[in-house]
Amino acid sequence: MNGLTQALTTSSPAPVRPFLAQLPDSFWMPAQASTMAGEVDSVFFIIYWISVFFFAIIVGLMGLFVVRYRRRGHGDQAVEGTPHHSTALEITWTVIPIVISVAIFILGFKSYMNLATPPRNSYEIMVTGQKWQWFFEYPNGFVTSELHVPEDRPVKLTMTSEDVIHSVWIPAFRVKKDVVPGRYTYTWFEAKEPGTYPLLCTEYCGTGHSDMLTVVTVHQSGTFDRWLQESSNLYDTMPPAEAGEMIVQRTGCVQCHSLDGKSGIGPTFENLFGHEFKLTDGSTVVADENYIRKSIVEPMSDIVLGYEPVMPTYAGKLKDQEISYIIAYLKSSSDLGGSAAEPAAADSTEVE
Ligand code: CUA
C-alpha cells in the first residue's frame, strides 16, 4: 500500500478534480496554455467587440429616439412624411457588414485550418473514448486514463470511439473535437506551460457523461520521455497485487467497481475472487482466474445476476501481464484469495 501511494505520488500528479471554476485564469477565459490559444481568443474577442459596438449603437439610438420622438400630446402629428428610400444609406449598410463578415471569415478560417492541420513532426497519441472514460495510448503501447503530454512540442491526437459519439475538449488549449465510432478524427496542440488542465467530454453520451472528466498533465521540456519510460515499466518494479491495484485505479475500473464492498454499476472488487456468483442465465460461476480474465476481455458474456451488461471490453487495452496483476490484486483483497480452486461450499457468502 505504501509502495502504491508512493508510486502514485511520484509518477503521476496529485489527483486533481478539475472544475472549470477553479482554473487560474481571467474572468472570461481559462488560461491560454497552448500556442493556438491566443489566436483563438483574438478571433473570439474581435467578434465579441464588434457585437458590443453594434449592440451599443443600436440599443442606444433606439432608447434615444424613443425619448426624443415620443408622442407628446393628443394633437401630436408627424410634420414630414416618412422617407422610404436612400441609395447612399443602403449601399453603406450593405458594404460595411460585408467587409466585416469577410474579415471575420478570413480570420476564423485561418485559425480553423491551423487547428485542423497537425504539424508533420507531431508526437502522436491515440485516444479512445468509450462509455465512460478516456484511454490515451502512447507510441510505446502504454495506456493511461489521464493524458500526459510534453511541453513545447506539437501533439497530435488520433481519436476514435468504441460506442457512441464523445467529444474531447481541453478548454485551456482551445481544442474541441468530436470522437466518432467507426472513424478517426484528429486534433493537435502545442502546450506552452507545464501544469495540469481539465479535459472533458463535451458531447452528451449517456449516464456517465459527466464522469468523462480527466486531466492533461503537461510535462516540462525534456522530462516527458523519462516519465513515459518510468511509468511504462512501473508495474514490473512493484509487488503484483500493488501493480494490480494501480492498474484498476488508472484504467478507471474503480468508476464502476468499488474496492471496499460498496455497490456500484458493477460488482465490488472486495471479496470477489474465489466467491460464487449467480449469473443472469441461471447458472453459477466461481470467480476464479479464468472467469476474471474472460470478464475483462469478453465482458458481455456471463453477466452476474443483478447487473446490466454495460461493461466495454478491455481486450487490446490491457496486456495479459496487466490482467495477471489485476487478478493478483483481486486475490489480495478477497478472504478466499488463497484457494480459488476450492470454491466456498454451501455456506458461501453471496457477494452482490
Ligand atoms: Cu463521453 Cu460525454
Residues whose N, C-alpha, C, O or C-beta is under 5 A from the ligand:
A	BS01	CUA	I165 H166 C201 T202 E203 Y204 C205 H209 M212
